[in-house]
């Protein structure tokens, strides 16, 4: 017995060939000349017996699939089963590409099968052939398909129609559901279907703890089937007698709703679940015309487009969130009865799909994650660059090949840092400036632009922190003025100085080192937090104006870091803090990923709790305020400064709320 397979290098095709090799006979596979190496790699990986897998040169877009007359003669009368799997399975492909591959390709495959006298033509269609049918679509239904405006749905429907009209050959049609990876290995060849939402789930996992309840969508029922079920079912049904002229739905008889599917993968990826899900049908009372007008408003379209780009979700996928079709599969169940072939519950193998995606398909794996790729030969200005976070960051970007400009007030430490990085091979330049002096800020901007021509990345790191209760600040209004002058006005002056060049070039990145205190509203830091919050708010407003001009703002709500700035508070010597190297890692992440915000889970959690239950959060903060008194430095008590120590209770609380300023 011999077989002929088109699409053998495709995902379903390679597994089908493996199944057919368990039977007797030769397997002829149609392969383009430029895909022979791909077939060789697949056959080696799958462990095929190449003596039984014979390559037939051809091209699905040509008449009779481009098979030569000599090959047609050789194949004539030998092929009992002709499996046609070659097609485009991609919602985002262009309409003409899909027409040529899916419709013309099927027409050419039928002509080839007829020319070689094939026994049975096995056509791999899809549940997409039903379009967006409202209700239950049976296996004997075809013309009843609805909502075929989408090129993918239309070409799948029309290509199946060609097979149904065929009079020269006996045929069988298989309509698989949405095919996902192998249920035993998790293997998948591309991001498709539910995989498009994995990036979103991963970002939720990075931002929030897995027990955090989320709001989601209920959606329609989405039919997922693993590739091993599909090929096992096709192989079994193809070899059963008296089934010609039938169509078989290879689907899950109990499909899950979109929200349930996403939650299943959320559990697999340790991401927060959408515990409260909205049914899109509840918005059906809004007239379709109104929904269309709102959806086409420029700001709405741009916002949705931004979210889809960030989460790498094609807009074509959105229509399937409310998928309306259910599939009856009685013919397939009858044909598979007694075989033991059935769809495994998604819960049993979802973790394998997630694991394989995270190791092999996650789009982030293919992004240039190196700092060198982002900063090489770019001008990076770092304020407060002579010590602490600024110095650790400068060392990293200088090592990565940036033209590194460090700024600080103290000349000795600044030049010492420059010389050390230059000796290590970095291109480092140092400029002194008092950033609390607006005239000095302007002088610095002019000097840097004259010397280097531009600034690609500005890292506003220089800052002043004051830990003092409001009651001790009644006669110290200058505390608020000093922090605002440096942390807000100084940073803003530099941004405004370098921004014209960035907008002219339509690219630039501003990174502001803010504080976790802005999210946690830390007591005793009213002066410091207010100054950082001002810069955060200004940046959010600026981003709304300048994102269209290629300017990116990143705010880093930095947790407590062991730097000279926190040295006056002796208690901090006994509580958990980040090292400057760990803090620099966050800055590097900001440079590479260019997110709007970088914050710890605790910082985000504190902000969410404060928004949802402000009074309860107020109790927590007041408890912390009472637990952590003003330091001896804040009181100006130099004698008590030597004996200042953290209590066990303070250390335990600080460890629980790691990184928050108390």
N, C-alpha and C positions, 0 to 999 in steps of 0.2 A: 504494500500500500504506500502511495506517495502523496505528499502534501505540497501545496504552494502557499506561501505566506507573503503578503505585502505588509510593510511597516514592521518588519522583524527587528529593526533597530530601535523601535519605539518602546515605551514603557510596558504596555500590555503585550506587545508582540514578542519581546524577549522572553517573557515568562511563558507565553503560549508555546513558543518553540521548545523551551525546556520541557514542558509537559508532553509535547508530541514526540520528543526524543525517547520518552519512556515506552513508546509504542514501536512497532516495527515499521520500517520503511524509510525512504529518502525524503528529506525536507528541502524543497527549492525555495530560496528566499530572493525576492526582488530587491536589488540594492543599486543605488547610483554609484558611479565610479568613485566619486569623491567621498563616499560613505563606507568604502571597503575597510579602511583602517578602523573606523568606528565599530563595524561589525566584528572585526578581529578582536578588538579590546573587549567587547561585550561577550563574545563566545568564550574568551579566556576566563573572564570573570564568572560566567555562568557555568563553566565546565562542560561546554558542548563537545560532542564528538564531531569534529569537523569533516570527517570522512562521510558523514551522513547529512551534513548541511552544505548544500550546493548553491553557490552564488549565481544568480541570473542577472546580467547587466541590464539595466533599464531605467526608466524615468516615468513616474506616474502622470506627468503632464503631457506625455506624448501618446500618439495613437497606439493602441495595444500595448501601452506602458513602455514603448520604445524597445520591445523585445525583437531581436533580429529574426529574419526568416529561418535561419539555420537553427536557432534556439527553439522557435515555434515547432519546427519539424521534430526536434529531439523530444520535446515535452508532449507532443500530441498523443493522447490516449493514456498517459501515465499518471495523471493527477486525479485522484479520487475526491479529495477535499481541497477547495480553494478558499483560503481565509483572507478576507480583505480587511486590513486594519489601518492601512496608511491613510492619514487624514490630519487635519489641523485641529487639535483640541486646545484652543486658546481663544478666550473671549475677547482678548485685546488685539488680535490679528486684524489686518485690514480686510475689508469686505471682498476685494478682488482676489486676494490671496486665498481666502476661505472658499470662494466660488471655484477657483481653479483646482485647489487641492481636494476639496470635499465632493463637489459635483462632477467636474470634468474627470477627476481622478477615479471616481467610482464608475463613470461611463467607460473609461479606458480599461479599467480592471474587468468589467463585464465583457468587453470585447475580447480581451486577452483570454479570459476563462472559456469563452465560447470557441475561440480559435484553436485552443489546445484540447477541446473536448473534455473539460473538467466535469467531474461528477456532480458535486454539490457546491454552490457558491454560498459561503458563510459570510454575511455582511455584519460588521460591527458598527451598529448605529449608536444611538444614545437616547436617553430619556429627553434630551433636548429636542428631539423630533416632535414631541408633543407641544412644543412652544410653551406658552404660559396658560395652559388650559385650566379653566376654573372647575375643579372637581376631580373625580376619579377617572383616570385614563386607562382603558383596558388594553390588553395586548393585541386585540383584533381591531383597535381603532387606529386611524391614520388621518383621514381627511378632516376629522373633527378638530385637529390641532388649531390653537388660537395664539394670538400675540406673537406672530413670526416676523415682526419688524426687525429684530436684531439679526445681523448677518450670520452669527453663529447658529442661532436657532433655525433660521431659514435654510441654510446650506445643509444642516443635518437632516432636516425634514425632506428637502428636495432630493438629496442623494439617496435616502431610503426609498423615495418614490420611484427612482430609476430601477431599483432592484425589484420592487413590487410589480413593475410593468414588464419585467424581463420574461420572454417566452422561450428563449433558446436554452435556458438552464433551469435546473431545480435550485431552489434557494432556501436559506433559513436566515432570520434576522435576530440579532441580539441587541437589546437596549440596556446597557449597563447604567447604573446610577452614577453619581459623581465619584469617580475612582480616586481613592487615596492610597497610601503606601501599603506595603506588605504587612499583614497582621502579625507575622512572626519575627520579622527583621526590622520593620519600620521603613524599609527602603522606599524612596520616592525619587523621581527624576527631576522634578521642578516644583516651583511654588504655584499652587493652583487651588481653587475652591476654598475650603476652610483655612488652608495654609496662609492665605492672604491676611488673616486676622491674628496670626501668631506674633507678629511684630508688635501689634497693639497690646496683646496679653503680656508679652515680655516687658514692655515699658511699664505697664501697670505693676508688674512684679518688682521692678527696680525702684518704683516710686513709693509703693505702699505695702504694708504687711499682708500676708495671704488671708488673714482673718477679717480684713476690712470689708464690710458689705458695700456693694456697688450697685448703681442703677444701670439697667441694660434694656435690651429690646427682646420681646418674645419671638416675633417673626413667624414665618411659615415653616412647614416641615421640609427639611432638607435631607435628601436621600444619599447617604454615604455608603460605599462598598469598598472593601480592600481589594487590591489587584489580584491577590491569590484566589479569592472567592470567584472573581470574574473569570479568570482563565480556567479554573477547575470546572466551573459550570459550563463554559463554552465547550471545553474539551469533552466533557461527559455528554452533553446534549448533541454535539455534532456526530457522535458515534452511535446514537440511538436510532433505530429504524423508524420509518413511517412518520417523520416529523417535518418533512419538506413543506414549504409554503406557510410555515408558522413563524410567529414572532414571540420572543421570550424577554420578559422584563427581568433583568438580573439586578434586583433591587432589595433593599431592606424592607421586609413586610411591616415593620414597626418603626418608621422613620421618626427622628427626634426633631423638635423645633430648633430653630437657629439658636435661641437663647440657651437651650439645654446642651446643644453641641458645644457652644463656646464655653459654657461652664465645665463641661467634661474636659476640654483641653486646658481650661484654667487650672483645674485640679491636677492635671498631668504636669503642667508647667509651674505649679506652686504660685499661681497668680491669684489675686482676689477674685471671688466669684460675684456674678451679678445676681444678688439675692432677690432684688425687686426688679421685675422685667415688665416693660410696658408693651401692650399689644398695639401694633401700628393701626389696627382696625378701629381703635378708639378715636382716631383723628379723621375717620371717614366722613364725619358730618361737615368737615370743611370742604366747600366746593372745589372740585378739581382745578377750575380756572384760577381760584385764589391761590391754591398750593403751587400751581405752575408759575404764577406771577411772582410770588415770594421766592420760589426756588431760583428764578432767573434774575433776581436783583443782584447787581454787581458785587456788593459786599458779601451777600450770602454765598454766591458762587465762588468767590475768592476764598472765603473762610472754609467752605467745604473742600475746595481744591487743595488748600494748605493742609488740612487734616489728612486727606487721602494721600498726599505726597509724603507727609511725615510718617504715616503708618504704612506706606507702600501698598495701598489698596486701590486697584483700578476702579474707576467709577462705574464700569460695566458690571461689576459684581453687586452693586447696591440693589439692582432690580430683583436679585434672587433672595434678598433678605426676607421679603414677603412672598416667597415662592408659593403659588396657589395650588399646585398639582399634586395629587396622590396617585399612586400606581398600583393597579391590580396585577398580581403575578401568578395567577392560578396555573397557567400553561407551564411556566418555569418550575413551579413547585411540583407539578405532576411529573414532569420530565426528570426531576432530580430526586424524586421519592425513592428512598432506600439507598441512596448513594452516600449519605452522610455529609453531603456538601450543603452548607448553610452559612448565612451571614453571621459572623461572631458579633456579640455586643460591643459597641464602640468603647465602653468603659474598660473592656479587657485589654485593648491594644492601643488606646489613645496615647499612653505614656511612651510606647515604642515610636509612634509617629512623631511625637514631640521631640524625643531624644534624637532621632535621626535628623529632623529639621534643624535642631539647635547645633548639631555637630557638622552638618553638611550643606544645608540650604539657607540658613539665616542670612538675609541680605547684608547684615553687618559684617559677616565674615569676608565679604568681597570688597569692602570699603577700605581705602588706604588708612589704616589705623595708626600709622606711624606719625610721630610728631614731626619728623624730618619732612614728610610729604606735605605738611601744612605750613611750616615756617621757613623752610630752606630759602635763603636769600631774600626773605621778607624783613621789613623793619618792624621790630617789636619793641615798644616802649614800656618799661616797667617802673612804676614809681615805688619808692620804699625799697629799692633794689639792693641796698647794702647789707641787709640782714633779714632774718626771719623768712616769711613766706616769699617775699620779693626776691631775696638772694637765691633761695632754693629753686624758684621758678626760672630765674635768669640763667642759672647753671644748666638747667634742662634745655631751654630753648637755644642757648649758645652752643651746647653740645650737638644740637640737632641742625645747626647750620644757619641760624637766624642772624641777621644784623641786629644785635642786641643792644638796646640803649637803656642804661640803668640811671635812675634819678634818686637823689637823696640830699638831705641838708648837710650831713657831716662829710667833710672832704676826705679825711683820713681813711675811714672805713670804706667809703665809696670807691676810692682809687685803689685801695688794697684788693677789693673784690674784683674790680675791672682787671687789674694786673694778673690775678690768679687765673681768671677765666681766659684771658688772652694767652697766657703761658700754656694753657691746656689746648690751645688751638682755636679758640672762639674769636669771632669778630665782635668785640665788645667796646662800647663807648660809654663814657660816664660824664654826667652833667650835674652840677650842684644846683639846687633850687629850693626855696622855701615856698611850698605850695599853699601855704596859708596866706601868702602875699600875692594878690592878683596881678600886680605888675611883674613879679618874678615869674608867674605862670606864663604871662605873655612873652616874656624874654625867652623862656625855655622853648615855647612853641616855635618862635622865630629861629632860634639857634638850631633846633633839631631839623626843621624844614630846610634851612639853608645848607646844613651839612649833609643831609640824607635824602632830601627831595620829597619824601613822603613818609607817612606812617601807615602801616598795614594793620597792626594790632596794637591797641592801647590797653594796658592792664593797670587800672586804678587800684593800687594796693596800699599806698601810703595812707595812714589813718591814725587817729588819736582816740583812745578809749578812756573813759572815766567811769569808775564804779563808785557811786556815792548816792545815798538815799536823798529823796527830795527834801526831807526835813533838815538835812545837813547842807542843803544847797540854797537856802533862802538868801544868804548873803554872798553867793558865788554864781551870780548870773553869767559871769564870764566863762564858766564851764560849758554852758550851752552855746555861747558865742564861739568859743575856740573849736569845739567839735564840729559845729556847723561850718565854720570857716574852712577847715581843712578837709573834712570828710565829704562835704557837699559842694561848697563853692569852689574849692580847689580842683576837685575832680571835674566838676562841670566846666570850669574855665578851660581845662585841657581838652575836654571833648569838643567844646565849641571852637577851639583853636585848630584842632586837627580835622574836624568834620568837613569843612569846605573841600579839602583835597579828596577826602573819601567819597563824598557825593559826586564830585566831578569825575572820578574814576569808576564810580558806581560799584565800589567794593570797599569793605572795611569792617573791622570787628572791634567792639568795645567790650571789655570784660571788667566788671565792677566787683571788687571783693567786698561783699556785704557781710552780714552776720546772721547766725541762727536766731539771735535775739530779736530780729525783725519779725520772725515767724512765731517765736515763743513769747514775745513781749516781756522780756526778762526784767524783773524788778531791780532797782538800783542802777539801771543802765539807761535811764530816760534820756539823758543828753546824747549818749552814743547811739542808741537805737533810733532816736528821732532823726539824727543826721544821716544815718545809713538808709532809713526808710524814705527820706526825702529823695536820695539818689535813686533808690529802687523805683519810686513812683515816677520820677522824671524819665527814667529809662523806658518804662512801660509806655509812657506817652510818646516818647521819641520813636520807639519801635513802630508804633502805629503810623507815624508819619514817614519813616525812612526805610521801612523794610522793602518797599517797592523800588528803592534806589540801591539795593544791594548791601545795605548796612545792617549788621547783626549786633544785637546787644545780648550779653550773657551776664546774669546776676548770679553770683555764688554766695549762697547763705552759709558762710563758713562757720563750722562749729568751733569750740574753744581749741586754740592752738598754743603750744608751749613756745612763746616768743618773749622777747624783752618787754613787750607791751603789758603782759599780765604779771610780770615779776613783782610789782608792789603789793599784790594781793597774795600773801604767803600761803593762804589756804589752798590756792591752786596747785601748790607743789604736791598735794596729797590726793588730788582728784584726777580722773582720767582726762587726758587731753590728746589731741593729734600732734604728731611731730611735724616739723616744717616740711619734711619730705612727703608726708602723707597729704598735707595741705597742697603742696605743689602738684601732687597727682590729680587733685580736683581741678586745678587751673589747667593742667595739660588736657584733661578730659574736656574742659570748656573750649580750648583751642581746637581740638580735633573734631568734636561733635557739634560745636556751635549751638547748643541748646539755649532756650530763653532763660532757663533757671537750672541751677544745680543745688540740690539741698538733700540733707539726710532724711531718712524715713521719719526719724523722730521730729525733725523740724516741720515736715509736711503734716504729720499727725497732729502736732501741737496746733498748727494753723487751722486744720479741719475741726478739731475739737472746740477751739475757741469760736469758730464760726457757727457751729451747731449748738453748742451749750456754753455760751459765754459766762454765765453765772457760775457754773460748776468749774470752769477753767479758772475763773477769778479766785475761787477758794484754793485751788492748787497753787496758784502763783503767790497768794498771800501766805500760805503755809511755808512756801520756800523762802519768802521774804523774812518771815519770823525766824526760820531755821538758820539762815545765813545772814548774820549781822554785818553792819559796816565794818570794813577792815580798819586796822590801826592806821594805815596810810590815809584812808579817807577821812578819819577823824583828826589826822595830824598828830597822832600820839607816837612819837618816835621810840619811846621807851617800851611801849607795849608791842611794837613791831617785831622786836626780837623774840618775844615769847608766843607770838601768834601761831596757833596750831589748829588743824581741822579736827573736829570730833568724829567719833565712829559713825554717829548718826548722819552727820554731814557727808562723810565719805560714801556711805551707803546710798544716800539720796542722789548724790552727784553721779555715782556709778549707774544708777537706774536711769537717770536722765543724762546720759553721757553726751558731752559736747555743749550743753546749754550753759550760758553764763549765769552764775548765781551771785 
